[in-house]
């Protein structure tokens, strides 16, 4: 089962809500968190064996994958520390 994650930067106020991460009924493919240096976005992308993960906004293939349980990361818009709010009770399948 997957869960939802919220991203919020307290400095520039960039936010993404209800970002899905994990897998549904099947183990593959699964959604992984990413930060994109090309369009300066945060989200989740599908991970499949033999395929390159791409940004779900601009389709750039040089995304930085983020650990599913990471407490925070640098904001892709302003570079300041931002927080991830993991919502394990909000699941999807």
C-alpha positions as semicolon CSV with decimal commas, in nm:
position;residue;x (nm);y (nm);z (nm)
1;X;0,000;0,000;0,000
2;X;0,111;0,353;-0,063
3;X;0,071;0,665;0,146
4;X;0,054;1,040;0,093
5;X;0,319;1,304;0,160
6;X;0,290;1,684;0,183
7;X;0,583;1,913;0,098
8;X;0,608;2,270;0,226
9;X;0,889;2,524;0,220
10;X;0,854;2,783;0,499
11;X;1,085;3,026;0,315
12;X;0,934;3,062;-0,033
13;X;0,600;2,893;0,050
14;X;0,627;2,643;-0,235
15;X;0,412;2,343;-0,153
16;X;0,284;2,021;-0,301
17;X;0,003;1,837;-0,125
18;X;-0,119;1,478;-0,150
19;X;0,191;1,343;-0,327
20;X;0,150;0,964;-0,357
21;X;0,440;0,732;-0,272
22;X;0,475;0,353;-0,252
23;X;0,296;0,083;-0,447
24;X;-0,058;-0,034;-0,500
25;X;-0,170;-0,397;-0,514
26;X;0,129;-0,499;-0,727
27;X;0,489;-0,453;-0,609
28;X;0,596;-0,296;-0,939
29;X;0,570;-0,030;-1,065
30;X;0,584;0,194;-0,760
31;X;0,589;0,568;-0,691
32;X;0,904;0,731;-0,552
33;X;0,958;1,090;-0,439
34;X;1,180;1,313;-0,653
35;X;1,317;1,665;-0,684
36;X;1,375;1,800;-1,035
37;X;1,665;2,040;-1,097
38;X;1,534;2,129;-1,443
39;X;1,187;2,267;-1,361
40;X;1,250;2,309;-0,985
41;X;0,961;2,088;-0,878
42;X;0,889;1,816;-0,623
43;X;0,662;1,517;-0,673
44;X;0,652;1,145;-0,731
45;X;0,734;0,940;-1,038
46;X;0,677;0,581;-1,141
47;X;0,974;0,348;-1,101
48;X;0,984;0,050;-1,335
49;X;1,264;-0,196;-1,398
50;X;1,469;-0,104;-1,703
51;X;1,317;0,244;-1,735
52;X;1,466;0,580;-1,643
53;X;1,268;0,776;-1,382
54;X;1,143;1,108;-1,520
55;X;0,998;1,425;-1,375
56;X;0,619;1,409;-1,381
57;X;0,604;1,780;-1,472
58;X;0,870;1,837;-1,741
59;X;0,973;1,474;-1,819
60;X;1,341;1,555;-1,757
61;X;1,536;1,236;-1,684
62;X;1,792;1,374;-1,437
63;X;1,568;1,377;-1,128
64;X;1,704;1,334;-0,777
65;X;1,522;1,048;-0,605
66;X;1,433;1,107;-0,239
67;X;1,402;0,837;0,027
68;X;1,037;0,756;0,103
69;X;1,092;0,821;0,474
70;X;1,307;1,136;0,443
71;X;1,208;1,401;0,700
72;X;1,297;1,688;0,466
73;X;1,510;1,812;0,179
74;X;1,629;2,130;0,014
75;X;1,345;2,316;-0,154
76;X;1,376;2,277;-0,533
77;X;1,260;2,639;-0,582
78;X;1,477;2,834;-0,333
79;X;1,728;2,579;-0,195
80;X;1,636;2,636;0,172
81;X;1,555;2,346;0,408
82;X;1,196;2,227;0,370
83;X;0,989;1,963;0,548
84;X;0,804;1,657;0,435
85;X;0,489;1,563;0,623
86;X;0,435;1,187;0,586
87;X;0,073;1,082;0,629
88;X;0,086;0,702;0,677
89;X;-0,283;0,689;0,771
90;X;-0,380;0,830;0,430
91;X;-0,326;0,525;0,210
92;X;-0,400;0,443;-0,151
93;X;-0,405;0,115;-0,341
